[in-house]
């Protein structure tokens, strides 16, 4: 059974139910509360537990579902991933250093290549957006980029020897993860140009 109550805050129910942050929970049959009412943003951070069970945002910190049954094959894949991808993580962090504070392997994704999350003690990204929209000034914190090392794009990226193409892929994947959160891109024209360039070479 679940030892925590997991929840996801989003601007709409549609955005919440299709979020890549839910992939591992769907795979393992773990229930997640989907919150999209404006008042839910205000409750975030105020309520820590319910009837003795801890509440945890699926967009913050690391997700540990190890108490649930893990297939032996899945354990082996996780161990192999950690050993094979350290160089890739370091290359991505170098390219995206101004955008993210960390690049790490995901425990959330099963079908998407990347996602953005925040640190354990950082503010939920959707709450950040709400406060910014209301004119409030909030401290900026870089997000964490998580990668799904089994995704075909990430496998291709791991073997990419051309540094410019590698950087273009890194920025495109970062921007895609921003869009999946419902955020606006800082430089949409650059995103389109990079994406078109990569598609032209495919």
N, C-alpha and C positions, 0 to 999 in steps of 0.2 A: 504494500500500500504506500500511499504518498506520505512523506514526513513533513511536507511543506505545502502551503497553498500558493500556487504560482499564479501570477496575473500579468496581463499586458495592457498598457494604456495606449490608446491610439485616438486619432481625430474622428474616426468613424468605425462602425462595426465591420464594414467591408475591408478597411485597411488593416484592422486587427486580425480578422480571420484568415487573411491571405499573407500575413507577415512571415518571412522566412525564419524569424526567431522561433516559430512554433513547430518547425519541421521535426525535431527530435522528439518533442512531446507527442505529436501525432503518431509518430512511428512506434513509440512505446506505450501509447494509450494513456498518457498522463493528462488529466484535465487541467485546463488553464482558464482562469476568469478573464473574459474580454471586456474591458472597460472603455467606454467611448463618450460617456456623458461629461460635460464640462466640470461638474462637481467632483468627478473622480480624480481629476488632476489636483484638486485642492486636498483631497484625502491622502494622496501619495506622500509618503514620508511621515504622516501623522499616525497611521494605524500600523503597528508592527506585527500584531498577531491577532488571531481570532480563536477564542475558546482554547487557548493554550497551544495553538498551531501557528508556527511562524509564517508570515507572508513574505514572498520574494518575487520581485519583478524579473521577468525573463529577459529584460533588456539591460540588466545591471549585474556586474560581477561575473563570476564563473558559475556555470551550472553543473551540479554534481548529481547525476542520476545513478550513481554506482550501486546504491542499495537495491535498485531494481535489477531484475535478472539481465545479465549481459552474456551474450553468446560467446563461446570460446573463440570463434572466428573473428568476432568484433574486437575482442581483447588483443588478438594478434595484430590486427590492422592498426589499432591505436599505437601499439608498441613500435611497429614498423614506421608509422607516420612520423613519430617523434624523432626517430633516428635519421630519416632520409631528408627531412625538410628544413633542417636548421639553417642551411645556407640560403634557401629560398626566403625564409622568414627575415633573415638579416638583409638580403637584397631589397626586399619590399620595404623594410623599415628605413633603409637608406634613401630610397626614392621618395617615400611618403613622409619623411621625417617632420615636415612642417604641417602635415595634416593629422597624423596619428601619434599617440604616445607609445603604442605597442602594437606589434603584429604577432598573433599567436594562432595555434591550431584551434579549431572550433570543437565544441561539444554540443552545439545547437543545430548545425546544418546537416541535412542528408541529401538534398537535391540542388541547393543553390551554391554558387562558388564562394561568396563572401557575405559578411554582414558586419554592421557596426554596432558596438555595445559601449556602455560606459562603465567606469570603475565602480567598485563596490560602494564607495561613499560619494560618488558623483550624482548629480541631479539627473533624473530621467529625461531623455532627449525631448519627449513630447511635452513635458512640463516646462522645459527650457523654452521651447517654441511658443507656448502659451504666454509665458511671462514676458518674452521679448515682444510679442504682438500687443501686449497691454502697455508697452512702453517702459517696462521695468528693466533696470540694468542688472545683469547677472554675471558672475565671474565666468570667464571662458575656460573650458576644459577640453583638451583633445580627446577624441573617442579612441576606442580600441578596435582594430580591424581583425576579425577572425576569418580564417580561410579553411575551406573544405578541401583537403589535400586529395580527395578521391574524385573531385570534379574534373572532367576533361579539360576545361580551360586552365585550371591550376596545374594539371599534369603537363600541359603544353608550355605553360609559363615557366615551370621548373627547368625545362630543357632549353629555354630561349637563350641563345647566345648573343643576339644583337641587343646591345644595351638600350638603344633608342626605342626599339620595339617593345622591349621589356618594360621600360618606363611608361610608354603609351598604354600598354595593357594594365599596368598598376593603377594609373590615374583613371582609366575607364572603369575598372572594377570598383575603385573607391567611389567614384561618382554614382555608379549604379547602386551601391549600398546606401548612399545618401538619398537617392530617389526612392528607394524601397521603404525608407522611413517617412516618406511624405514631405521631405525637405526640398527646398529650392537649391539649385546649384549656384555657386558663386560665379562660375564662368561657363554657362551653357554652350556658348559658341565653341570654346576650346574642346569641350566634351564631344560635340558633334564632329568637329574636324578630326579629332583623334580616332573616334569610332569609324568614321568614313574611311580614313587612311588604313585602318586595320582590316576593314571589310574588303577594301580594294586589293589588299595583298593576299587575302584568303584564297 
